[in-house]
């Protein structure tokens, strides 16, 4: 599977796509709901992370369509 890493430059084109990231030693798959104004964080549905995920300090990958 060919995954693309999210960056502040490309995050806006992937709104609505599923992402893969790691938190608390688990890999999770979530959907991007929204992108912050700066492009450095995304809004996802995950209350443990307060529904916000910073993509510059974490490896976040997008599933291909």
C-alpha positions in Angstrom: 0.0 0.0 0.0 1.4 3.4 -1.0 0.6 6.0 1.8 1.2 9.7 1.6 2.5 11.7 4.6 0.5 14.7 5.5 2.3 18.1 5.6 1.0 21.6 6.1 1.5 22.1 2.3 -0.7 19.2 1.2 -3.2 18.8 4.0 -6.0 20.9 2.4 -6.5 18.5 -0.5 -7.1 15.5 1.8 -10.1 16.8 3.7 -12.6 13.9 4.1 -9.9 11.2 3.5 -9.0 8.5 6.0 -5.7 8.9 7.8 -3.4 6.5 9.8 -1.6 7.7 12.9 -0.2 6.3 16.1 -1.3 7.3 19.6 -0.7 5.5 22.9 1.1 2.6 21.1 -1.9 1.9 18.9 -2.4 2.7 15.2 -5.7 4.4 14.5 -7.6 5.1 11.3 -9.8 8.3 11.4 -11.3 10.7 8.9 -10.2 14.3 8.4 -13.1 16.6 9.3 -11.4 20.0 9.0 -8.0 21.7 8.8 -6.8 24.5 11.0 -6.1 28.0 9.5 -2.4 27.4 9.8 -2.5 23.9 8.3 -0.5 22.5 11.1 -3.3 20.6 12.8 -6.4 18.7 11.7 -9.8 18.1 13.3 -10.8 14.5 13.7 -13.3 12.6 15.8 -11.2 11.3 18.7 -12.1 12.7 22.2 -8.9 11.3 23.8 -6.9 13.8 21.7 -9.6 16.5 22.1 -10.5 16.0 18.5 -7.4 17.8 17.3 -4.2 16.2 15.8 -1.0 18.2 15.2 0.6 17.0 11.9 4.0 18.7 12.2 5.1 16.8 15.3 3.5 13.5 14.4 3.7 11.1 11.4 0.2 11.1 9.8 -0.4 9.2 6.6 -3.3 9.4 4.1 -4.9 6.3 2.6 -5.0 6.4 -1.2 -8.5 6.5 -2.9 
